[in-house]
Amino acid sequence: MNLPSLMSAVELTAHGGPEVLRCREDVATPVPRDGEVLVRVMAAGVNNTDINTRLGWYAKEAKGATSEGDVHADGAFAGALDFPRIQGAEFCGRIVAIGAGVSGWSIGQRVVCPTNQSEATDAAPTAYVALGSDYDGAFAQFCRVPARHLYDVTESQLSDTEIAAMPCAFGTAENLLTRAQVGEGDRVLVTGASGGVGLAAVQLAKLRGAVVTGQCAASKADAVREAGAAHILVRDETAAPKSLDVVIDVVGGPALGGFLEALLPAGRYAVSGAIAGPVVEADLRTIYLNDLTIFGCTYQPPSVFQHLVDLINKGLIRPLVSATYPLFEIARAQADFLSKRYPGKLVLIPPESNA
């Protein structure tokens, strides 16, 4: 297959506001190396992690909620970031080229990969690399990915746009639920339940047989109920003390103390986000007197993503995609994302190529 030598892509040129995103049509198309494949990106999801990385929010100096204008240096997952970097933490794509040493894959297969890709060793059991942060990601026409991190979704009946909305959001949600051992009959609170990760967590927890309370703005309650929530807790309301088995938190901020108080003895709190603020206050007595367990969730074992892909291919889950945008309208898409005007996911569509 003849591939174009140049492609369209969005480069992150520094930490900063939308002005540091450079839209180009003359970026060299990657060539797959040993063990890699080249994927034509059909669609790419918009995620908070892309905005956080652009702003440098992961730096310890960042104390508040994700906010344009609050910019910090060396604020990617692993600290300093190599610029320019093509971001994009999730995609749905089709294989267009295969590098040496790769077997088991064919041109044309539809594929996805996790955002945080396990590189675990005995010495570093939670080591990973992040798509769109540690190496170039999906905000481009083509993306080069290690074949060992790919998963086939060719048989899924979901659209490319729907599948592109799932690896980061649903992968994060499934990891939270797995770590917290959510099961049949558990009473689970999902914070930020109208967002991409939140709606995914509601849907996946319901699939596990949990009784789900979704916390969200009143205007988005219908979408959260449709995803599977039995109860709605309006944003800024507090759950009743000792009423929950599990809290799945992607919001953080000043509500943490109330979340912990709402857990029953031996309850579990799992966190994978802090968009309302990373620096929080809690009473340690609540934690140790009630034998609570706290899970920080970033590393994903491959088994977690494999289970998610099985659900995708069986048609058991479906994301809510509220809007799509051409790739070069990324600044508008990210502004809409931060405005929280839409429930669920926003997705970017790269221009068509000749591949």
N, C-alpha and C positions, 0 to 999 in steps of 0.2 A: 504494500500500500504506500502510495506517495504521500508523504507528510510535508506540510509547509515548513519552510526554514524559519519563519517568524510567526509569532502568535500575539494575540491580544492578552494583556494581563494588567492587573493592578498591583503596583509596587508600593510597599511601605518604605518610605525614605528616611524616617526618623520617628522618634516618639513625639506625638503632638495631636492636634486636631485634624479634622478632615482634610485640611490643606496639605498634609504630608502624604496623602494617597495620590500616587501618580499613575494616571491611566495611559497605557502605551499600546501601540499596535505593532511594535518592532522589537519585541523581546524574543530572544533565540528560543526556538522550540527545544525542550530538553530531549536528550537521547538516552534511552535506558541503558544503564550499565549492568555489569554482572549481577544477577539476582533481582533485577528490577523490571517493571513493566511501565509502559507509557499509557496513560488513560486520557481519553478525550472527556473533558468535563461537560456533562449534559446539564447539570444544575449544581449550585453550591449554596448551602445554608448560611444564614447570617446568625452569628452567635455573640453572646456577651464576651466570651474569651477573646475574640478578635478585637473588640473595642477596648477591652482592658489591656491587651498587649500593646495596641496602638498608643494608648495613654500612658503606658508604663505603670499601671495600677498595681501590678504585683510587687512593686518595690515596697519595702517596709515603711518608707516615708509616707506612703499613701494611707491616710487614716480614715477617710470618709467614703461615702457611696460613690459608685461609678458616676463620673460627671465630666462633661466636656470642659476643658480649661484646667483641670487638675492633672497636670502632666508631670511625669517623673522619668528620670534616666534609669537605664538598666532594669526595666520593670517587666521583663518577660518571665515566663515560668522559671527558666534557669538563669535569670540575671541578664547579662548583656546579650543583645540581639545583633546578628550580622545584617547590615543594611546594604543594598535594598533587599527586602524580603517580600515574597509573594505570600500573603496570608490566605486564610480559608481553611477552616477546621473540619469541614465535612463536604462530601460530594456524592453524587451518583454519576458514574461514568461508564464508558465502554473501552475495552482494551484495543489499542491501535498499533502497538509495537511491543515486542517481547525481547528482553535482553538475554545475553548468554547465561547458561546455567539454570534457566527457568524451565520447569516442567509442570504439566498439569493445567496450563492455562492456554486459551485460544483467542485469536483475534475475534473481536465482536462480543465477547462475554460482557455482561453488565455486572459491575462490581461496586463495592463500597469498602471502606476501611475504618477502623476506629480512629478517633482524634488522638487519643493517648495510646501509643503503640508499645506494647511490652517489649522491653529489652532486658528482662530480668536475668540475673546471675545469682549464684550462691552468695556472693559477697554483697550484691545489691539487689535484693529480692523484689523491690518495687521500682526498679529503673525503667524508664520509658522515654520515648521521643514523641514530640507533639507535632502533628501535621500543621503547617502554616506558621510554626514558631521555630522549631528546631531545624526544619527544612521547608522548602517552598511548597505551598499548599494549593488550594482549589480556586482561588480568585484569578483564573486564567482559562484559556481554551484547553490546555493540556497540563497534566500533573504527573510527575514521575514518582512512583511508589515502590518500596520493596515488596516483591511478590509474596513474601511470607506474611504480610499484613493484610492481604486482600481477601475478600469474601464474595462469593458468587450470589447475586440476587436476580439472575436472569429469569428464573421461573416466577418471580413475584408478579402479581397483577397490579401492584401499585405503579403509579407513573414515576418517571425520572424525578420530577419535581418533589413528589411526596417522599420518595426514598432519600433524596438529598437532604430532607429536613430531619432525618432520623439518627445518623451515626453519633453526633455529638449530644443532642438532647436526650434521645432514648438510651444511648449508651451510658450517659451520666446517670439517668434515672434508674436504669436496670442495675447499675453498680451500687447505687445507694440502697436499693431494696435488697440486693444480695448481701451486702455487708451487714445490714440491719436485720437480716434473716426474717423478712416479712413473710407471713404465711396466713393460712386460713383462719379467719375470725379476728385477726389483729385489728385493733382500732388505730388507724394511722392518720396523722395530720400531715398534709403536704402544703408547705408554704409556697408563695408565688405560683399558685396552682393554675393560673391562666397563661403563664409563659410556656416556652417550648419545653424546658425540662419539667416544669410543674405539671403540665397537661400529660406529658409522657408518664410521669410518676403516678398520676391518678389512674391512668389507663392500665398501666402495668401492675399496680397494686390491686386494682379490682380484679384483674386476671388471676392474681394469686389467691383470691378469696378474701381479701381484707375489706374491712368496712372503712371507707375513706371519707375524711373531711378535707375539703379543699378551701384554703384561705386565699381570697382574691378580692378585687374590687367588685362591688355589687353589680356594676354594669356588665361584668364578664361572668357572672354566676351561671348563666345558662350554658355557656361553653364548657365550664368545669363539670356541671351536672351531666352533660352529654358524654363527657369522657369517662364517667363512672363514679363521680362523687355522690355519696349518699347524703352528705350534709355540707353546708357552706358556712364558713366562718368569714365574715366580712373583714377586709383588711383593717388592721389596727385594733380589732377585737381580740380578746384573750380567751383561750380555751379554759374550760373549767379545771381546777386543780385535780390532779390524780384521775384523769379521765381517758388517758391515751396509753397505748403500748409503745408506739413508735412516733417520732417526729422526723419527717424527711424535709430538711431545710436547705433551700437554695437562696435565701434572702439574708439571713444573719441580722446584724444591726441591733438596736436596743431591745428588740422583742425576745432576745435569747433567754433571759431570765424567766419570762413567762412560759416559754416553751418547755423549759426544764421542770418548772413547777407543775405543768400539766401532765407529766409522765407519771404513770403508776410505778410503784417499787419494782425494780429490775427492768425498767423501761429502757428503750434504746433511742439515741439521738444520732442521726447521720447527717453530715453537712458536706456540701460540695459547691458552695457559693456564698458570697457576702455582698450582694449588690447594694444592700442597705447600709453597709459599713462593716469593715473587718475587725475593728477594735470594739470589744463587747464587755459587758459586765455580768457576772453570774455569782451566785452564792455557792461556794464549794460545799457547804453543808447539805444543800439540796442534792448534790451529786453523790456524796459518800454516804449520807444517812439513808438514801433511797436506793443505793446500789445501782445507780444508773451507769450505762455504758455509752461512751461517746466515740463515734466513728468519723474520722476524717477520710474523705473518699476522693482520690484523684487517680491513683494507679488502678488499671482495670486488667484483671487476668484475662487471657484470651478466651477462656470458657464463658465469661460473661457476654462478650460480644458475639460469640458463636451462638449462644442461646437466643440473643436478640435477632440475629439473622434467621434463625429457624422460625421465629415468630413472624418475621417479615415474609418469608417465603411461604408460610402456611396461611397468610392472610388474616392473622389473629389481631393485628394492631394496625392503626392508621393514624398518621399525624394530621393536625389541622394546619393547613397552609393558608394564611390570610391574604398574602400579597406576594407578587413576584415583580422583579425589576431587571432591566438590562444590566449586565455586569458593570458598565461604566457609570451607572447611577448608584453606585455603592454608597456615596455620601448621603444621598436621600434615604436609602434603605436603612443605614445605620442611625440616622436621625429619627426615622419612624420607629425603629427598634427602641431607642432610648426614651421616646415619648410614651411608650407602653400603650399606644392607642389601639393596637391590634392584639387579640389573643393568639396563642400558638406561634407559628413560625413565619419568617420572611425568607424568601429564596431569591438568589441572583441567577440569571440565565446568561451564560457567555454567548458571544456571537457564534454563528455557525462557521465551521471550517470546511476545508475540502477533504478532511480525513474520512 
